[in-house]
């Protein structure tokens, strides 16, 4: 049945949600974004914009703005316990190459740019969330935690790997595949000893610590540990409990562990995620569809999350504009994006455990491999090892639909 009107509810105001709203607005849709946070979340860690994602930014005329807001990260350095460099890999110079992408930006900074581009055309409702969804042939009645219920033509879940909206409509059908790694993210003060390299330290016990520059005069830090958890925990839990757990795990890790632990004790925003991927057999159910991490999270270790979110939003909006029937549009969206998602989710064998060895011998072997990979003789080959399949999709041209 044809869509009776063009009022679309989007759940989530991070990357995929505002990007989708931008494109839908260009095609004449009325968009509303509901976000459970009380305001735009401007924090977060570094994200890469590669390949197809970067092409979407060009088509949005946003590439120069993103370039102006990049973190300034110059590449990746793997370091030993004493802080000395074991191996280094400079930032990529093209759309897709390198562990550090040419366009490296904080998640919150990119979200802010996208929200600015939709201001005035998209209605943002912060501090609320969807609690119920009832569909019929002509639309979707949505119940909210705070606002009164409303009717929309379509509902799109763009609220992340732990999407509550997805659960209301798809139940347990989408599976979250654990990658056996738990990572805590936080922001700590920058010191005179810090530089603009992404520094990565591995310690026995499947532990790693990373420090990355940002454009705001602070350092974005992570602490990761290999786990045996079968299903990723997507809630952030009790922050004090997280801090106690981190101290128990990293007290003897060495390098900058003490500094990061102290910084995390004072960090205003601290969250822990069990790293995983979303595997969903379908991305739509009636008039409700999924986009971004809610549909096909590839995990932070893939380096593809932001590019998938941008490309997915672009294709979903374009297919809706190109078809009268939303069911045809959703089929077209999956036809274009499924191969791209499959490539992005196909991580190298052993990822992420190979980069987080559990034994001292394993740490030594890992560093030795990195050193060899960084030598000029094999540097060209090594760059391919750090390059995700960012160009593995041919983006349709929907410009004629505007």
N, C-alpha and C positions, 0 to 999 in steps of 0.2 A: 504494500500500500504506500502511496506517496506520502512524504512528510507533509503534514498539514500546516506547519509553520516552522520558523527557523530560530527557535529559542532553545539554546543548548546550555546545560549545566555541566561545568567541568570541576572535578574534585581534585584540589591540589594546586598550590601556587609556587612550585619550585621552578623546574625547567620545562618539562613537557606541557604542563597546563597552560602557562602564559604563551608559550610558542604556538600551541594549538589555537588559543584564542586569537592571537595575532592573525593567523591565516584565515580562520573562520570569519573574522571581522572584514578582511579584504574581500571575501566572497559574499558579503551581505548578511551574515548570520548575527543574531543577537546572543551575546555570551555572558554568562554569569560564572564566576569562580568562587567556590567556597573553600576555605582553608581553616583547619582547626586551630592553628597558631593564632595568637592574638594580633599579630602584625607580621609583615613580611620578614621572614627569617634570612637575615643578611650574613649570617655566619657560614660555617662550612669550610671544607677543604678544597684543595686544587682539583680542577677537572680539566680534561683535555678536550679540545674541539678539533676533530680530524676529518679528513676525507669528505664524505657526504654531509656530515654535520657542518663542516666549514662551508660547503657549497650552499647549504640552506641559509647560513648567515649572510652570504653574499646576496642571495635572492631577497633577503630581508633588509638589505642595505645596512647591516649591523657589523660587518667584519672590521671596519676601521674603529668603531667604538669598542669592540672587544679587544682589539690590538692595543688600544690606548689604556685598557684596564688590566693588562696581563700582569702576572706575578713578578716577572723579571727573572724567572728561573733560567739558568744558563745550561743546565744539564744535570746528570745523575752521577754521584760519587758513592761508591761502596767503600766503607771505612772499617778499620780494625778497632780493637779495644782501646788503643792509644790515640785514636782519631786520625791516624795516617791513612792516606788514600790507598786503597787496594787496586781499584780500577775506576775509570771514569768514562762517561759517554756523553758528549756534548748534545745539546738540544737539537732536535731535527730542524731542517731548514725548509722542508716541503709541507704539503698538506697533511701527510700521514706518518712520516718516519720519526724514529727516535723514541726513547722511553719518556723523555720530556718533549711534549708537542710544541711546535712553534707558537701556537695559540694556547697558552696555559693561563687559566683564570680561576678565581675562587667561585665556587658554586653560588654563593650569595651575591657576588658582584654581577654574575651573568643573569641571575634571576631578577635583580634590580633593573638591569637594562631592558629585559623583556617586559617587565611590568610597566616601565616608563613608556614603552612603545604601544602598550594597549590601554594606557590611561585615557579616560574619556569615552572609550568605546566598549570596554569590558567593565562590568560591575564586579567589584571585589567585596567579598563578605568574609571578614576574618573573625576568628573566635567561634566558629560554628562547624558542624559536621553533619553528614547524612546519617540518619538512623533507620530509614526504611525506604524501600523502592517497590512500587506497584506499577506494573506495565499493563497496557491494553493495546489494541490495534492502532490507536491514534496518538498515543503519547505515554508519558511516564509521570506518575504522581510521586513526588519526593517528600519525605518527612525529614525534618531537621531537629537537632537537639534544642535549638533556641528559637529559630524563626518558624513561622507557620508553614504548613505544607504548600507546595506549589506544583504546577504542572509544566513539564518541559517536553519538547519534541524528542530530545536525546539526552542521555547522561553519559559522560565520559570520565572514567576513573583514571586519574593521573597522580594518585597519592602514594606512590612509592611501593617498595617491595612488600611492606606489610599492609597494603591497601585494605582499609576496612570496607570501603565501598565495594571492592571486588568480592569480599567475603559475603556481602549481603545478596549478591546476584549469582555468583559462581560457586559459592560454598567452598568445599575442599577440592574441587576439580583441578584448579591450578596447583602445582606442587612447587615447594621451595626446596631446592637441592643444596644441601650444605656443602661447602668447600673445605670444611674443617679448619677454619681460621676465624679468630675473634679479634677485632680491632677496636681500639679506643682512640677517639679523635679529640683534640683540644688545641687551644691557642695559648702560647706562652710568650713571655717577654723576649725580645731580641737583644742580643748582647754584641759588644764590639768584636767578639771572636766569630760571630756568625757571618756567613757569606751567602751568595745567591745560588749555590748548588743545592740540589736535593740530595741530602746525605742519608745513607742507608747503612745501618749497623745490624749484623746478625749475631746472636749469642746462642750457645747450646740450649737445648730445651725447647726448640722450635719458637724462639723469641726473636723479635726484630723491633728496632726503634728507628723512626725516620724523622728528619727535620727538613722543612721546606719553607722558602721565603714567601712573603706576601707583600703587596704594595702598600700596606698600612703600618709598617714599622714593627710588626710582630712576626712570630714564627708559628707555622702550623705543624704540630707534632702528632705522631701516632705511635702507639704501642700495640704490637700484634703478637698473638701466641697461637700455636697449633692446638686444636681441641679435637675431641672425639664426639662432639655433639652431633647427633643425627639430623636434627632439624634446627636451622638457624633461629636464634632468638631475635626478633625484630623490635621488641620493646626496649626502651632505654633503661628501664628499671630504676633502682635506688642509686643515686649518684654517690652517696657516702659508701655504700657497699661496693660500688665499682672501684672507688679509690682504695679501699682496704684490699680488695682482690689484686689490684695492680701492684701494690707494695709487696704483697706476699709473693707475687710472680716475678717481679723485676728488681727486687732489692739487691741481688748480687749480679745483675746482668752486665754491669760495666758501662764504659763509654759515658754517655750523657744521661744515663738512667736516673741518677739522683736529681739532676736538674729538671728533667721532664716530670718526675713524680712530684717534686715540690711545686712546679708550675701547674700541674693538673689539680693539686690541692686548692689552688686559688683561682682556677679557671672558671669564668662565668658560664661558659657553655662546654659541657663535657658529655660525650655520649659513646656508648659501646654498641657495636653491631656484630653479629655473627655473620660472616660473609657467605653469601649464597646466590643462587640464580633462580629466577622464576621460570618454570616450564609450564606453559598453559596450552592445552590442546586447541583452544579457540580463544579469540580475543573479542568476541561479541556474543551477546545473548539478547535477542530481541532488539530493543532500542538502547541497550547499554553496551558500551565498548571500553576496552582497556588501551592505554598508551603509555610509553615510557617504562620505568621500572615496574609499575603495576602489572604490565603485560609480559615483559621480557627482560627483566633485570639480568645483565650479563656479569654483574659483580664489579666492584672497584678494581680488582686485579686485571680485568680485561682491558681497561683503558678506553672502553667503548660506550659507557653509560650515557654520557652527554650527547655523543653523536647519534646514538640510537634514539634518544628522546627527541632531538631536533628533527631528524629525518622522519621518524614515525609521526610526529605532529604535522609535518609538512604533507606527507602522503595521505594521512587520514583526512585532513581538511580538504585537500585537493580531490580526493575520491568522493567525498560528500558533495562537493560542488559540482562534480562531473556527472553525478547520477541523481535521478529523481527518487529512486527507492533506496532507502538507507541500507537495506540488506545487500543490494548490489555494491554499494559503496564499501561496506565492511568486507565483502569478499575481495574487492579490488585491493583494499588496504593490506589484507593478509597475503594476497598473491605477490605484491611488490615487496613487502617487508620480510616475509618468512625466510627466504634464502639469506638475506642480510643478517637477520637475527641468528640464524643457525651458524653462520660463519663467526659472528662475534662471540657466541657462547662456546665455541669449540676451542677451549684453551689448550695450550701446549701440555703434553703428558706430564703429570706430576705437579701441575700448578694447583695451589700455591705452595705446597709443601717443600718443593725443591729449593725455593728461595727462603725457607725457614727451617734449616736443618735441625735435627734434634740432638745430634752428638757433636762432640768437638771435632772428630774426624770429618763429619759431614760439613761442618762450618769451614774447615780447612780446604776441603775439596771444592766447595762452592766458591770460595775466594780464589782458588787457583784457576778454576774455569773462567771466572770473571776477568782475571788478569790476562789470561790468554786471549779472551774475546776482545779485550780492549787494545791489544797490540795492533800496530798498523797493518800487519800482514792479514789479520782476519777481521779487522774493524768493519769492512764493508759487509761481510757475512753477519757479523754480530748485530749490526743495525737492523737487519731483517728479523732477528730474534726478538727485538723489542718493538716491532712494528705490528700493531693489530690490523685486522682486515677492514680498514676504514673506508675503502673505496669499493667494497664488494656489493654495490647496488647502483643501478642506473636510475636516477631520479627522474620521474616524468615531469613534463613541462605543463603546468596548469595556468600559465599566464593568460591564456585566451579566455579563461573563465571569470576573470575579474571584471 
